[in-house]
Amino acid sequence: MNEKYLNKIVLGDSRIILKDIEENSVDIVLTDPPYFLDKLDNNWDTNEVHSKKNQQAVKSLPAGMKFSRQQGIDLYNWYYEISKEIFRVLKPGGFFFTFSSPRLYHRVASAVDDVGFEIRDSFIWLYTQNQPKAMSLNHVVRRRKNLNEEEKEKIIKKMDGWKTPQLKSCYEPIVIGQKPVKGGNLDNFLENEVCLVNTNVTTGENMFPANVISVDNILDEIDRIFLVDKPTKKEKGEYNTHKTVKPLSLCKHLIRLTVYSDKGVVLDPFVGSGTTAVAAKMLGKNYIGIELNNEYVDIANRRLSEID
Ligand SMILES: C[S@@+](CC[C@H](N)C(=O)[O-])C[C@H]1O[C@@H](n2cnc3c(N)ncnc32)[C@H](O)[C@@H]1O
């Protein structure tokens, strides 16, 4: 099964490669799609992502972080087509974990739902380290030609602390879709070895696995309940230039929670610098990674080659 792609990082477009993967052959799909990059969803180009001309007024925002309704609709349509193929390749009872963003979660989850997955739950991945993106409007006031200096200062004083409506983002939602089981859970598990969660895998101090996860120490009480293994400093690789590398411990946690068999296959159609594949390999599972960008394929392969 899937021999051609098994334990490989495949250079190519997921929309094409996925069609070539055998149906009902994958245990879980764990992926972090390019969910907010306007116009770049189908053609992620590192230079374009970071180019000045693609940036907006707020320099730290990636290209495409625009608040346009059409962007959400495009994301839904694009992810609907991807999710259809993911549904086909997953075994009955197989899980589809997809990272998303608080702002566009609904589009991602609806696409997953509408192709036939059952939305089982969602994880909240909690963190504290993130730059607030809210912007003061002082510079807009200063540019107003119809106001004199005194009026401008009065408005700026009036709006002290009031900024554009962007909260500091401290969580990332992860959609949990499940391909419906065939027969009941028991028959499905005996046949496919996927559809249940491993409650021996705990969070915090041996807590029943929760739908809130933190990979960094936040606060004793939160850590006690929701902390999973912390990422190591070296895990990305010094040479890793990818901008959105996910924590290895988070990927490992989701795999350990749901993949029973050592023959189990973990697929990531947007594998980037390979974190999902590295996690699967470290846990003795099979993986298939797909990535459009040559540079990231090389990084993923290098990371994989460094695992004993
Ligand atoms: C958010 S990143 C994934 C990062 C990854 N989780 C990691 O830890 O390195 C999404 C990746 O999807 C890739 N990509 C975008 N469109 C693609 C497509 N149509 N097919 C395959 N890969 C694609 C991008 O090049 C990018 O590396």
The ligand as an SDF file (V2000), in Angstrom:
LIG
                    3D

 27 29  0  0  0  0  0  0  0  0999 V2000
    2.1230   26.2840    7.5270 C   0  0  0  0  0  0  0  0  0  0  0  0
    3.3430   25.4920    6.6130 S   0  0  0  0  0  0  0  0  0  0  0  0
    3.6020   23.9380    7.4220 C   0  0  0  0  0  0  0  0  0  0  0  0
    4.7060   23.9750    8.4340 C   0  0  0  0  0  0  0  0  0  0  0  0
    4.9780   22.6400    9.1360 C   0  0  0  0  0  0  0  0  0  0  0  0
    3.9070   22.2790   10.0340 N   0  0  0  0  0  0  0  0  0  0  0  0
    6.2940   22.6370    9.9080 C   0  0  0  0  0  0  0  0  0  0  0  0
    6.2940   22.3710   11.1030 O   0  0  0  0  0  0  0  0  0  0  0  0
    7.3430   22.9250    9.3060 O   0  0  0  0  0  0  0  0  0  0  0  0
    2.4590   25.0490    5.1780 C   0  0  0  0  0  0  0  0  0  0  0  0
    3.3060   24.4680    4.0740 C   0  0  0  0  0  0  0  0  0  0  0  0
    2.4530   24.0930    2.9790 O   0  0  0  0  0  0  0  0  0  0  0  0
    3.2000   24.2160    1.7790 C   0  0  0  0  0  0  0  0  0  0  0  0
    2.2120   24.2650    0.6760 N   0  0  0  0  0  0  0  0  0  0  0  0
    1.4230   25.2860    0.2890 C   0  0  0  0  0  0  0  0  0  0  0  0
    0.6060   24.9300   -0.7140 N   0  0  0  0  0  0  0  0  0  0  0  0
    0.8910   23.6180   -0.9710 C   0  0  0  0  0  0  0  0  0  0  0  0
    0.3630   22.6610   -1.8900 C   0  0  0  0  0  0  0  0  0  0  0  0
   -0.6140   22.9910   -2.7440 N   0  0  0  0  0  0  0  0  0  0  0  0
    0.8610   21.4020   -1.8600 N   0  0  0  0  0  0  0  0  0  0  0  0
    1.8610   21.0630   -0.9950 C   0  0  0  0  0  0  0  0  0  0  0  0
    2.3990   21.9200   -0.1000 N   0  0  0  0  0  0  0  0  0  0  0  0
    1.9080   23.1820   -0.0840 C   0  0  0  0  0  0  0  0  0  0  0  0
    4.0030   25.4820    1.9880 C   0  0  0  0  0  0  0  0  0  0  0  0
    5.1570   25.5060    1.1770 O   0  0  0  0  0  0  0  0  0  0  0  0
    4.3260   25.4180    3.4760 C   0  0  0  0  0  0  0  0  0  0  0  0
    5.6390   24.9160    3.7120 O   0  0  0  0  0  0  0  0  0  0  0  0
  1  2  1  0
  2  3  1  0
  2 10  1  0
  3  4  1  0
  4  5  1  0
  5  6  1  0
  5  7  1  0
  7  8  2  0
  7  9  1  0
 10 11  1  0
 11 12  1  0
 11 26  1  0
 12 13  1  0
 13 14  1  0
 13 24  1  0
 14 15  1  0
 14 23  1  0
 15 16  2  0
 16 17  1  0
 17 18  1  0
 17 23  2  0
 18 19  1  0
 18 20  2  0
 20 21  1  0
 21 22  2  0
 22 23  1  0
 24 25  1  0
 24 26  1  0
 26 27  1  0
M  CHG  2   2   1   9  -1
M  END
$$$$
